[in-house]
């Protein structure tokens, strides 16, 4: 599984949250969230679960299955 940073960004923007605010609510640095959203970095399971809770979406809405 890999996180779908574009989905995180889409849900964040739909809820009117700034990148800085969501990062604060998740407990990570804004630059880290930016890299996750742009696909430059993966996210930990904890970060994904917290993001899903804060954004009020199911975890599978921001986590996609991939096959190598």
Secondary structure by P-SEA (a helix, b strand, c coil): ccccaaaaaaaaaaacccaaaaaaaacccaaaaaaaaaccccccaaaaaaaaaaacccccccbbbbcc
